[in-house]
Amino acid sequence: MASQRNGTLYLGVTSNLPARASQHRTGSIDGFTKRYACTLLVWYEAHDDIQDARQRELQLKKWKRAWKLDLIERSNPGWKDLYETLF
């Protein structure tokens, strides 16, 4: 999730991406994404195993910001909100 292009980024794991993205978009849950208005789903990665997803999350959280921006730019150069593509 992002606040805007090159803005604040949030990274997390969920077993229900459409529902969780909706919560972030509407600000229905207090926390980081509500405080920093991270409402755009600009990148996601699917995993068959939740443990694999958690390992990937930990890996990405250690990355430099520039690497994360590059990851987003490679798959979504326009920083379009991908939420609607989930349906």
mmCIF file as gemmi writes it, N, C-alpha and C atoms, coordinates in Angstrom:
data_model
loop_
_atom_site.group_PDB
_atom_site.id
_atom_site.type_symbol
_atom_site.label_atom_id
_atom_site.label_alt_id
_atom_site.label_comp_id
_atom_site.label_asym_id
_atom_site.label_entity_id
_atom_site.label_seq_id
_atom_site.pdbx_PDB_ins_code
_atom_site.Cartn_x
_atom_site.Cartn_y
_atom_site.Cartn_z
_atom_site.occupancy
_atom_site.B_iso_or_equiv
_atom_site.pdbx_formal_charge
_atom_site.auth_seq_id
_atom_site.auth_asym_id
_atom_site.pdbx_PDB_model_num
ATOM 1 N N . MET Axp A 1 ? 0.861 -1.168 0 1 0 ? 1 A 1
ATOM 2 C CA . MET Axp A 1 ? 0 0 0 1 0 ? 1 A 1
ATOM 3 C C . MET Axp A 1 ? 0.905 1.227 0 1 0 ? 1 A 1
ATOM 4 N N . ALA Axp A 2 ? 0.426 2.29 -0.663 1 0 ? 2 A 1
ATOM 5 C CA . ALA Axp A 2 ? 1.191 3.531 -0.737 1 0 ? 2 A 1
ATOM 6 C C . ALA Axp A 2 ? 0.254 4.725 -0.564 1 0 ? 2 A 1
ATOM 7 N N . SER Axp A 3 ? 0.824 5.822 -0.114 1 0 ? 3 A 1
ATOM 8 C CA . SER Axp A 3 ? 0.033 7.043 0.036 1 0 ? 3 A 1
ATOM 9 C C . SER Axp A 3 ? -0.095 7.773 -1.306 1 0 ? 3 A 1
ATOM 10 N N . GLN Axp A 4 ? 0.928 7.666 -2.128 1 0 ? 4 A 1
ATOM 11 C CA . GLN Axp A 4 ? 0.976 8.277 -3.452 1 0 ? 4 A 1
ATOM 12 C C . GLN Axp A 4 ? 2.244 7.777 -4.132 1 0 ? 4 A 1
ATOM 13 N N . ARG Axp A 5 ? 2.475 8.162 -5.354 1 0 ? 5 A 1
ATOM 14 C CA . ARG Axp A 5 ? 3.698 7.78 -6.056 1 0 ? 5 A 1
ATOM 15 C C . ARG Axp A 5 ? 4.903 8.264 -5.255 1 0 ? 5 A 1
ATOM 16 N N . ASN Axp A 6 ? 5.825 7.362 -4.978 1 0 ? 6 A 1
ATOM 17 C CA . ASN Axp A 6 ? 7.036 7.656 -4.201 1 0 ? 6 A 1
ATOM 18 C C . ASN Axp A 6 ? 6.734 8.157 -2.789 1 0 ? 6 A 1
ATOM 19 N N . GLY Axp A 7 ? 5.53 7.893 -2.296 1 0 ? 7 A 1
ATOM 20 C CA . GLY Axp A 7 ? 5.135 8.345 -0.964 1 0 ? 7 A 1
ATOM 21 C C . GLY Axp A 7 ? 5.439 7.299 0.097 1 0 ? 7 A 1
ATOM 22 N N . THR Axp A 8 ? 4.689 7.37 1.157 1 0 ? 8 A 1
ATOM 23 C CA . THR Axp A 8 ? 4.835 6.429 2.262 1 0 ? 8 A 1
ATOM 24 C C . THR Axp A 8 ? 4.385 5.051 1.807 1 0 ? 8 A 1
ATOM 25 N N . LEU Axp A 9 ? 5.163 4.035 2.182 1 0 ? 9 A 1
ATOM 26 C CA . LEU Axp A 9 ? 4.857 2.656 1.804 1 0 ? 9 A 1
ATOM 27 C C . LEU Axp A 9 ? 4.515 1.828 3.029 1 0 ? 9 A 1
ATOM 28 N N . TYR Axp A 10 ? 3.607 0.873 2.845 1 0 ? 10 A 1
ATOM 29 C CA . TYR Axp A 10 ? 3.256 -0.095 3.886 1 0 ? 10 A 1
ATOM 30 C C . TYR Axp A 10 ? 3.343 -1.476 3.27 1 0 ? 10 A 1
ATOM 31 N N . LEU Axp A 11 ? 3.918 -2.394 4.015 1 0 ? 11 A 1
ATOM 32 C CA . LEU Axp A 11 ? 4.084 -3.762 3.56 1 0 ? 11 A 1
ATOM 33 C C . LEU Axp A 11 ? 3.517 -4.696 4.62 1 0 ? 11 A 1
ATOM 34 N N . GLY Axp A 12 ? 2.685 -5.642 4.211 1 0 ? 12 A 1
ATOM 35 C CA . GLY Axp A 12 ? 2.102 -6.584 5.152 1 0 ? 12 A 1
ATOM 36 C C . GLY Axp A 12 ? 1.683 -7.865 4.474 1 0 ? 12 A 1
ATOM 37 N N . VAL Axp A 13 ? 1.267 -8.823 5.287 1 0 ? 13 A 1
ATOM 38 C CA . VAL Axp A 13 ? 0.815 -10.133 4.814 1 0 ? 13 A 1
ATOM 39 C C . VAL Axp A 13 ? -0.637 -10.321 5.219 1 0 ? 13 A 1
ATOM 40 N N . THR Axp A 14 ? -1.406 -10.918 4.335 1 0 ? 14 A 1
ATOM 41 C CA . THR Axp A 14 ? -2.803 -11.232 4.638 1 0 ? 14 A 1
ATOM 42 C C . THR Axp A 14 ? -3.22 -12.479 3.876 1 0 ? 14 A 1
ATOM 43 N N . SER Axp A 15 ? -4.227 -13.153 4.392 1 0 ? 15 A 1
ATOM 44 C CA . SER Axp A 15 ? -4.776 -14.304 3.677 1 0 ? 15 A 1
ATOM 45 C C . SER Axp A 15 ? -5.987 -13.902 2.835 1 0 ? 15 A 1
ATOM 46 N N . ASN Axp A 16 ? -6.4 -12.626 2.935 1 0 ? 16 A 1
ATOM 47 C CA . ASN Axp A 16 ? -7.541 -12.132 2.174 1 0 ? 16 A 1
ATOM 48 C C . ASN Axp A 16 ? -7.219 -10.714 1.681 1 0 ? 16 A 1
ATOM 49 N N . LEU Axp A 17 ? -6.502 -10.622 0.579 1 0 ? 17 A 1
ATOM 50 C CA . LEU Axp A 17 ? -6.047 -9.326 0.082 1 0 ? 17 A 1
ATOM 51 C C . LEU Axp A 17 ? -7.184 -8.358 -0.241 1 0 ? 17 A 1
ATOM 52 N N . PRO Axp A 18 ? -8.245 -8.773 -0.921 1 0 ? 18 A 1
ATOM 53 C CA . PRO Axp A 18 ? -9.312 -7.802 -1.202 1 0 ? 18 A 1
ATOM 54 C C . PRO Axp A 18 ? -9.907 -7.187 0.068 1 0 ? 18 A 1
ATOM 55 N N . ALA Axp A 19 ? -10.153 -7.998 1.062 1 0 ? 19 A 1
ATOM 56 C CA . ALA Axp A 19 ? -10.738 -7.49 2.304 1 0 ? 19 A 1
ATOM 57 C C . ALA Axp A 19 ? -9.767 -6.572 3.036 1 0 ? 19 A 1
ATOM 58 N N . ARG Axp A 20 ? -8.512 -6.981 3.123 1 0 ? 20 A 1
ATOM 59 C CA . ARG Axp A 20 ? -7.519 -6.18 3.839 1 0 ? 20 A 1
ATOM 60 C C . ARG Axp A 20 ? -7.246 -4.872 3.109 1 0 ? 20 A 1
ATOM 61 N N . ALA Axp A 21 ? -7.148 -4.909 1.802 1 0 ? 21 A 1
ATOM 62 C CA . ALA Axp A 21 ? -6.933 -3.684 1.03 1 0 ? 21 A 1
ATOM 63 C C . ALA Axp A 21 ? -8.115 -2.731 1.213 1 0 ? 21 A 1
ATOM 64 N N . SER Axp A 22 ? -9.309 -3.261 1.257 1 0 ? 22 A 1
ATOM 65 C CA . SER Axp A 22 ? -10.496 -2.438 1.482 1 0 ? 22 A 1
ATOM 66 C C . SER Axp A 22 ? -10.43 -1.749 2.84 1 0 ? 22 A 1
ATOM 67 N N . GLN Axp A 23 ? -9.996 -2.47 3.858 1 0 ? 23 A 1
ATOM 68 C CA . GLN Axp A 23 ? -9.852 -1.877 5.195 1 0 ? 23 A 1
ATOM 69 C C . GLN Axp A 23 ? -8.859 -0.721 5.168 1 0 ? 23 A 1
ATOM 70 N N . HIS Axp A 24 ? -7.747 -0.896 4.478 1 0 ? 24 A 1
ATOM 71 C CA . HIS Axp A 24 ? -6.762 0.177 4.376 1 0 ? 24 A 1
ATOM 72 C C . HIS Axp A 24 ? -7.323 1.356 3.589 1 0 ? 24 A 1
ATOM 73 N N . ARG Axp A 25 ? -8.02 1.073 2.504 1 0 ? 25 A 1
ATOM 74 C CA . ARG Axp A 25 ? -8.559 2.131 1.653 1 0 ? 25 A 1
ATOM 75 C C . ARG Axp A 25 ? -9.582 2.99 2.389 1 0 ? 25 A 1
ATOM 76 N N . THR Axp A 26 ? -10.404 2.363 3.213 1 0 ? 26 A 1
ATOM 77 C CA . THR Axp A 26 ? -11.458 3.093 3.913 1 0 ? 26 A 1
ATOM 78 C C . THR Axp A 26 ? -11.014 3.649 5.262 1 0 ? 26 A 1
ATOM 79 N N . GLY Axp A 27 ? -9.838 3.248 5.719 1 0 ? 27 A 1
ATOM 80 C CA . GLY Axp A 27 ? -9.352 3.714 7.018 1 0 ? 27 A 1
ATOM 81 C C . GLY Axp A 27 ? -10.145 3.147 8.175 1 0 ? 27 A 1
ATOM 82 N N . SER Axp A 28 ? -10.743 1.982 7.978 1 0 ? 28 A 1
ATOM 83 C CA . SER Axp A 28 ? -11.601 1.403 9.02 1 0 ? 28 A 1
ATOM 84 C C . SER Axp A 28 ? -10.821 0.809 10.196 1 0 ? 28 A 1
ATOM 85 N N . ILE Axp A 29 ? -9.512 0.694 10.053 1 0 ? 29 A 1
ATOM 86 C CA . ILE Axp A 29 ? -8.68 0.175 11.146 1 0 ? 29 A 1
ATOM 87 C C . ILE Axp A 29 ? -7.619 1.216 11.47 1 0 ? 29 A 1
ATOM 88 N N . ASP Axp A 30 ? -7.527 1.571 12.742 1 0 ? 30 A 1
ATOM 89 C CA . ASP Axp A 30 ? -6.511 2.524 13.175 1 0 ? 30 A 1
ATOM 90 C C . ASP Axp A 30 ? -5.129 1.909 13.013 1 0 ? 30 A 1
ATOM 91 N N . GLY Axp A 31 ? -4.158 2.736 12.753 1 0 ? 31 A 1
ATOM 92 C CA . GLY Axp A 31 ? -2.79 2.27 12.629 1 0 ? 31 A 1
ATOM 93 C C . GLY Axp A 31 ? -2.018 3.045 11.583 1 0 ? 31 A 1
ATOM 94 N N . PHE Axp A 32 ? -0.916 2.467 11.168 1 0 ? 32 A 1
ATOM 95 C CA . PHE Axp A 32 ? 0.024 3.105 10.259 1 0 ? 32 A 1
ATOM 96 C C . PHE Axp A 32 ? -0.631 3.56 8.964 1 0 ? 32 A 1
ATOM 97 N N . THR Axp A 33 ? -1.367 2.657 8.306 1 0 ? 33 A 1
ATOM 98 C CA . THR Axp A 33 ? -1.919 3.004 6.998 1 0 ? 33 A 1
ATOM 99 C C . THR Axp A 33 ? -2.963 4.112 7.096 1 0 ? 33 A 1
ATOM 100 N N . LYS Axp A 34 ? -3.712 4.147 8.174 1 0 ? 34 A 1
ATOM 101 C CA . LYS Axp A 34 ? -4.69 5.228 8.356 1 0 ? 34 A 1
ATOM 102 C C . LYS Axp A 34 ? -3.968 6.539 8.66 1 0 ? 34 A 1
ATOM 103 N N . ARG Axp A 35 ? -2.964 6.477 9.532 1 0 ? 35 A 1
ATOM 104 C CA . ARG Axp A 35 ? -2.219 7.675 9.919 1 0 ? 35 A 1
ATOM 105 C C . ARG Axp A 35 ? -1.521 8.315 8.713 1 0 ? 35 A 1
ATOM 106 N N . TYR Axp A 36 ? -0.962 7.485 7.831 1 0 ? 36 A 1
ATOM 107 C CA . TYR Axp A 36 ? -0.204 8.001 6.695 1 0 ? 36 A 1
ATOM 108 C C . TYR Axp A 36 ? -0.951 7.916 5.367 1 0 ? 36 A 1
ATOM 109 N N . ALA Axp A 37 ? -2.24 7.611 5.423 1 0 ? 37 A 1
ATOM 110 C CA . ALA Axp A 37 ? -3.123 7.585 4.248 1 0 ? 37 A 1
ATOM 111 C C . ALA Axp A 37 ? -2.599 6.681 3.134 1 0 ? 37 A 1
ATOM 112 N N . CYS Axp A 38 ? -2.158 5.497 3.515 1 0 ? 38 A 1
ATOM 113 C CA . CYS Axp A 38 ? -1.704 4.5 2.542 1 0 ? 38 A 1
ATOM 114 C C . CYS Axp A 38 ? -2.934 3.758 2.031 1 0 ? 38 A 1
ATOM 115 N N . THR Axp A 39 ? -3.515 4.258 0.963 1 0 ? 39 A 1
ATOM 116 C CA . THR Axp A 39 ? -4.781 3.727 0.465 1 0 ? 39 A 1
ATOM 117 C C . THR Axp A 39 ? -4.684 3.101 -0.922 1 0 ? 39 A 1
ATOM 118 N N . LEU Axp A 40 ? -3.535 3.211 -1.557 1 0 ? 40 A 1
ATOM 119 C CA . LEU Axp A 40 ? -3.368 2.687 -2.912 1 0 ? 40 A 1
ATOM 120 C C . LEU Axp A 40 ? -2.66 1.345 -2.893 1 0 ? 40 A 1
ATOM 121 N N . LEU Axp A 41 ? -3.271 0.346 -3.49 1 0 ? 41 A 1
ATOM 122 C CA . LEU Axp A 41 ? -2.626 -0.953 -3.645 1 0 ? 41 A 1
ATOM 123 C C . LEU Axp A 41 ? -1.794 -0.878 -4.919 1 0 ? 41 A 1
ATOM 124 N N . VAL Axp A 42 ? -0.486 -0.705 -4.768 1 0 ? 42 A 1
ATOM 125 C CA . VAL Axp A 42 ? 0.373 -0.489 -5.936 1 0 ? 42 A 1
ATOM 126 C C . VAL Axp A 42 ? 1.225 -1.701 -6.289 1 0 ? 42 A 1
ATOM 127 N N . TRP Axp A 43 ? 1.265 -2.701 -5.42 1 0 ? 43 A 1
ATOM 128 C CA . TRP Axp A 43 ? 2.057 -3.905 -5.681 1 0 ? 43 A 1
ATOM 129 C C . TRP Axp A 43 ? 1.572 -4.996 -4.743 1 0 ? 43 A 1
ATOM 130 N N . TYR Axp A 44 ? 1.574 -6.23 -5.234 1 0 ? 44 A 1
ATOM 131 C CA . TYR Axp A 44 ? 1.327 -7.373 -4.362 1 0 ? 44 A 1
ATOM 132 C C . TYR Axp A 44 ? 1.965 -8.604 -4.969 1 0 ? 44 A 1
ATOM 133 N N . GLU Axp A 45 ? 2.148 -9.58 -4.139 1 0 ? 45 A 1
ATOM 134 C CA . GLU Axp A 45 ? 2.781 -10.833 -4.542 1 0 ? 45 A 1
ATOM 135 C C . GLU Axp A 45 ? 1.981 -11.958 -3.891 1 0 ? 45 A 1
ATOM 136 N N . ALA Axp A 46 ? 1.615 -12.964 -4.647 1 0 ? 46 A 1
ATOM 137 C CA . ALA Axp A 46 ? 0.833 -14.093 -4.132 1 0 ? 46 A 1
ATOM 138 C C . ALA Axp A 46 ? 1.753 -15.267 -3.782 1 0 ? 46 A 1
ATOM 139 N N . HIS Axp A 47 ? 1.418 -15.935 -2.69 1 0 ? 47 A 1
ATOM 140 C CA . HIS Axp A 47 ? 2.151 -17.122 -2.244 1 0 ? 47 A 1
ATOM 141 C C . HIS Axp A 47 ? 1.145 -18.201 -1.875 1 0 ? 47 A 1
ATOM 142 N N . ASP Axp A 48 ? 1.482 -19.44 -2.156 1 0 ? 48 A 1
ATOM 143 C CA . ASP Axp A 48 ? 0.606 -20.558 -1.796 1 0 ? 48 A 1
ATOM 144 C C . ASP Axp A 48 ? 0.688 -20.906 -0.316 1 0 ? 48 A 1
ATOM 145 N N . ASP Axp A 49 ? 1.814 -20.588 0.295 1 0 ? 49 A 1
ATOM 146 C CA . ASP Axp A 49 ? 2.043 -20.946 1.691 1 0 ? 49 A 1
ATOM 147 C C . ASP Axp A 49 ? 2.233 -19.672 2.522 1 0 ? 49 A 1
ATOM 148 N N . ILE Axp A 50 ? 1.488 -19.542 3.624 1 0 ? 50 A 1
ATOM 149 C CA . ILE Axp A 50 ? 1.55 -18.335 4.454 1 0 ? 50 A 1
ATOM 150 C C . ILE Axp A 50 ? 2.932 -18.137 5.064 1 0 ? 50 A 1
ATOM 151 N N . GLN Axp A 51 ? 3.619 -19.224 5.364 1 0 ? 51 A 1
ATOM 152 C CA . GLN Axp A 51 ? 4.973 -19.1 5.922 1 0 ? 51 A 1
ATOM 153 C C . GLN Axp A 51 ? 5.927 -18.516 4.886 1 0 ? 51 A 1
ATOM 154 N N . ASP Axp A 52 ? 5.774 -18.933 3.638 1 0 ? 52 A 1
ATOM 155 C CA . ASP Axp A 52 ? 6.585 -18.355 2.56 1 0 ? 52 A 1
ATOM 156 C C . ASP Axp A 52 ? 6.304 -16.86 2.435 1 0 ? 52 A 1
ATOM 157 N N . ALA Axp A 53 ? 5.041 -16.489 2.545 1 0 ? 53 A 1
ATOM 158 C CA . ALA Axp A 53 ? 4.653 -15.084 2.465 1 0 ? 53 A 1
ATOM 159 C C . ALA Axp A 53 ? 5.266 -14.288 3.614 1 0 ? 53 A 1
ATOM 160 N N . ARG Axp A 54 ? 5.246 -14.841 4.804 1 0 ? 54 A 1
ATOM 161 C CA . ARG Axp A 54 ? 5.83 -14.147 5.965 1 0 ? 54 A 1
ATOM 162 C C . ARG Axp A 54 ? 7.338 -13.996 5.811 1 0 ? 54 A 1
ATOM 163 N N . GLN Axp A 55 ? 7.99 -15.017 5.285 1 0 ? 55 A 1
ATOM 164 C CA . GLN Axp A 55 ? 9.431 -14.942 5.053 1 0 ? 55 A 1
ATOM 165 C C . GLN Axp A 55 ? 9.752 -13.85 4.042 1 0 ? 55 A 1
ATOM 166 N N . ARG Axp A 56 ? 8.957 -13.779 2.995 1 0 ? 56 A 1
ATOM 167 C CA . ARG Axp A 56 ? 9.153 -12.75 1.966 1 0 ? 56 A 1
ATOM 168 C C . ARG Axp A 56 ? 8.924 -11.361 2.552 1 0 ? 56 A 1
ATOM 169 N N . GLU Axp A 57 ? 7.906 -11.224 3.397 1 0 ? 57 A 1
ATOM 170 C CA . GLU Axp A 57 ? 7.636 -9.942 4.046 1 0 ? 57 A 1
ATOM 171 C C . GLU Axp A 57 ? 8.85 -9.501 4.862 1 0 ? 57 A 1
ATOM 172 N N . LEU Axp A 58 ? 9.396 -10.408 5.66 1 0 ? 58 A 1
ATOM 173 C CA . LEU Axp A 58 ? 10.568 -10.076 6.472 1 0 ? 58 A 1
ATOM 174 C C . LEU Axp A 58 ? 11.751 -9.679 5.596 1 0 ? 58 A 1
ATOM 175 N N . GLN Axp A 59 ? 11.918 -10.384 4.489 1 0 ? 59 A 1
ATOM 176 C CA . GLN Axp A 59 ? 12.995 -10.06 3.555 1 0 ? 59 A 1
ATOM 177 C C . GLN Axp A 59 ? 12.822 -8.649 2.995 1 0 ? 59 A 1
ATOM 178 N N . LEU Axp A 60 ? 11.603 -8.347 2.526 1 0 ? 60 A 1
ATOM 179 C CA . LEU Axp A 60 ? 11.343 -7.044 1.924 1 0 ? 60 A 1
ATOM 180 C C . LEU Axp A 60 ? 11.458 -5.903 2.933 1 0 ? 60 A 1
ATOM 181 N N . LYS Axp A 61 ? 11.09 -6.155 4.169 1 0 ? 61 A 1
ATOM 182 C CA . LYS Axp A 61 ? 11.176 -5.105 5.19 1 0 ? 61 A 1
ATOM 183 C C . LYS Axp A 61 ? 12.621 -4.729 5.489 1 0 ? 61 A 1
ATOM 184 N N . LYS Axp A 62 ? 13.547 -5.6 5.158 1 0 ? 62 A 1
ATOM 185 C CA . LYS Axp A 62 ? 14.975 -5.306 5.345 1 0 ? 62 A 1
ATOM 186 C C . LYS Axp A 62 ? 15.57 -4.569 4.142 1 0 ? 62 A 1
ATOM 187 N N . TRP Axp A 63 ? 14.844 -4.536 3.037 1 0 ? 63 A 1
ATOM 188 C CA . TRP Axp A 63 ? 15.33 -3.896 1.82 1 0 ? 63 A 1
ATOM 189 C C . TRP Axp A 63 ? 15.443 -2.387 1.996 1 0 ? 63 A 1
ATOM 190 N N . LYS Axp A 64 ? 16.313 -1.805 1.219 1 0 ? 64 A 1
ATOM 191 C CA . LYS Axp A 64 ? 16.395 -0.352 1.131 1 0 ? 64 A 1
ATOM 192 C C . LYS Axp A 64 ? 15.145 0.163 0.415 1 0 ? 64 A 1
ATOM 193 N N . ARG Axp A 65 ? 14.773 1.381 0.734 1 0 ? 65 A 1
ATOM 194 C CA . ARG Axp A 65 ? 13.592 1.99 0.121 1 0 ? 65 A 1
ATOM 195 C C . ARG Axp A 65 ? 13.709 2.015 -1.405 1 0 ? 65 A 1
ATOM 196 N N . ALA Axp A 66 ? 14.878 2.332 -1.908 1 0 ? 66 A 1
ATOM 197 C CA . ALA Axp A 66 ? 15.085 2.401 -3.358 1 0 ? 66 A 1
ATOM 198 C C . ALA Axp A 66 ? 14.785 1.066 -4.019 1 0 ? 66 A 1
ATOM 199 N N . TRP Axp A 67 ? 15.118 -0.028 -3.374 1 0 ? 67 A 1
ATOM 200 C CA . TRP Axp A 67 ? 14.849 -1.352 -3.932 1 0 ? 67 A 1
ATOM 201 C C . TRP Axp A 67 ? 13.347 -1.607 -3.991 1 0 ? 67 A 1
ATOM 202 N N . LYS Axp A 68 ? 12.629 -1.178 -2.948 1 0 ? 68 A 1
ATOM 203 C CA . LYS Axp A 68 ? 11.175 -1.362 -2.933 1 0 ? 68 A 1
ATOM 204 C C . LYS Axp A 68 ? 10.518 -0.528 -4.027 1 0 ? 68 A 1
ATOM 205 N N . LEU Axp A 69 ? 10.993 0.701 -4.184 1 0 ? 69 A 1
ATOM 206 C CA . LEU Axp A 69 ? 10.444 1.557 -5.246 1 0 ? 69 A 1
ATOM 207 C C . LEU Axp A 69 ? 10.698 0.937 -6.613 1 0 ? 69 A 1
ATOM 208 N N . ASP Axp A 70 ? 11.875 0.363 -6.803 1 0 ? 70 A 1
ATOM 209 C CA . ASP Axp A 70 ? 12.191 -0.29 -8.066 1 0 ? 70 A 1
ATOM 210 C C . ASP Axp A 70 ? 11.281 -1.497 -8.311 1 0 ? 70 A 1
ATOM 211 N N . LEU Axp A 71 ? 11 -2.26 -7.273 1 0 ? 71 A 1
ATOM 212 C CA . LEU Axp A 71 ? 10.106 -3.418 -7.379 1 0 ? 71 A 1
ATOM 213 C C . LEU Axp A 71 ? 8.717 -2.972 -7.847 1 0 ? 71 A 1
ATOM 214 N N . ILE Axp A 72 ? 8.226 -1.886 -7.274 1 0 ? 72 A 1
ATOM 215 C CA . ILE Axp A 72 ? 6.916 -1.349 -7.673 1 0 ? 72 A 1
ATOM 216 C C . ILE Axp A 72 ? 6.984 -0.843 -9.118 1 0 ? 72 A 1
ATOM 217 N N . GLU Axp A 73 ? 8.005 -0.065 -9.423 1 0 ? 73 A 1
ATOM 218 C CA . GLU Axp A 73 ? 8.142 0.537 -10.759 1 0 ? 73 A 1
ATOM 219 C C . GLU Axp A 73 ? 8.211 -0.513 -11.866 1 0 ? 73 A 1
ATOM 220 N N . ARG Axp A 74 ? 8.876 -1.656 -11.597 1 0 ? 74 A 1
ATOM 221 C CA . ARG Axp A 74 ? 9.013 -2.684 -12.63 1 0 ? 74 A 1
ATOM 222 C C . ARG Axp A 74 ? 7.669 -3.289 -13.013 1 0 ? 74 A 1
ATOM 223 N N . SER Axp A 75 ? 6.767 -3.475 -12.059 1 0 ? 75 A 1
ATOM 224 C CA . SER Axp A 75 ? 5.482 -4.102 -12.366 1 0 ? 75 A 1
ATOM 225 C C . SER Axp A 75 ? 4.344 -3.101 -12.528 1 0 ? 75 A 1
ATOM 226 N N . ASN Axp A 76 ? 4.513 -1.897 -11.994 1 0 ? 76 A 1
ATOM 227 C CA . ASN Axp A 76 ? 3.445 -0.902 -12.031 1 0 ? 76 A 1
ATOM 228 C C . ASN Axp A 76 ? 4.053 0.493 -12.192 1 0 ? 76 A 1
ATOM 229 N N . PRO Axp A 77 ? 4.644 0.771 -13.371 1 0 ? 77 A 1
ATOM 230 C CA . PRO Axp A 77 ? 5.355 2.036 -13.554 1 0 ? 77 A 1
ATOM 231 C C . PRO Axp A 77 ? 4.49 3.283 -13.388 1 0 ? 77 A 1
ATOM 232 N N . GLY Axp A 78 ? 3.206 3.163 -13.584 1 0 ? 78 A 1
ATOM 233 C CA . GLY Axp A 78 ? 2.308 4.305 -13.409 1 0 ? 78 A 1
ATOM 234 C C . GLY Axp A 78 ? 1.751 4.44 -12.009 1 0 ? 78 A 1
ATOM 235 N N . TRP Axp A 79 ? 2.139 3.538 -11.125 1 0 ? 79 A 1
ATOM 236 C CA . TRP Axp A 79 ? 1.647 3.514 -9.741 1 0 ? 79 A 1
ATOM 237 C C . TRP Axp A 79 ? 0.107 3.534 -9.711 1 0 ? 79 A 1
ATOM 238 N N . LYS Axp A 80 ? -0.492 2.781 -10.623 1 0 ? 80 A 1
ATOM 239 C CA . LYS Axp A 80 ? -1.952 2.686 -10.643 1 0 ? 80 A 1
ATOM 240 C C . LYS Axp A 80 ? -2.432 1.886 -9.449 1 0 ? 80 A 1
ATOM 241 N N . ASP Axp A 81 ? -3.62 2.227 -8.962 1 0 ? 81 A 1
ATOM 242 C CA . ASP Axp A 81 ? -4.234 1.483 -7.865 1 0 ? 81 A 1
ATOM 243 C C . ASP Axp A 81 ? -4.721 0.142 -8.42 1 0 ? 81 A 1
ATOM 244 N N . LEU Axp A 82 ? -4.182 -0.94 -7.917 1 0 ? 82 A 1
ATOM 245 C CA . LEU Axp A 82 ? -4.487 -2.282 -8.424 1 0 ? 82 A 1
ATOM 246 C C . LEU Axp A 82 ? -5.688 -2.927 -7.731 1 0 ? 82 A 1
ATOM 247 N N . TYR Axp A 83 ? -6.319 -2.233 -6.831 1 0 ? 83 A 1
ATOM 248 C CA . TYR Axp A 83 ? -7.413 -2.805 -6.05 1 0 ? 83 A 1
ATOM 249 C C . TYR Axp A 83 ? -8.495 -3.429 -6.942 1 0 ? 83 A 1
ATOM 250 N N . GLU Axp A 84 ? -8.933 -2.698 -7.958 1 0 ? 84 A 1
ATOM 251 C CA . GLU Axp A 84 ? -10.018 -3.186 -8.816 1 0 ? 84 A 1
ATOM 252 C C . GLU Axp A 84 ? -9.613 -4.435 -9.616 1 0 ? 84 A 1
ATOM 253 N N . THR Axp A 85 ? -8.317 -4.657 -9.816 1 0 ? 85 A 1
ATOM 254 C CA . THR Axp A 85 ? -7.867 -5.824 -10.558 1 0 ? 85 A 1
ATOM 255 C C . THR Axp A 85 ? -8.015 -7.107 -9.755 1 0 ? 85 A 1
ATOM 256 N N . LEU Axp A 86 ? -8.317 -6.988 -8.478 1 0 ? 86 A 1
ATOM 257 C CA . LEU Axp A 86 ? -8.468 -8.163 -7.622 1 0 ? 86 A 1
ATOM 258 C C . LEU Axp A 86 ? -9.793 -8.869 -7.857 1 0 ? 86 A 1
ATOM 259 N N . PHE Axp A 87 ? -10.731 -8.206 -8.557 1 0 ? 87 A 1
ATOM 260 C CA . PHE Axp A 87 ? -12.073 -8.751 -8.728 1 0 ? 87 A 1
ATOM 261 C C . PHE Axp A 87 ? -12.336 -9.163 -10.157 1 0 ? 87 A 1
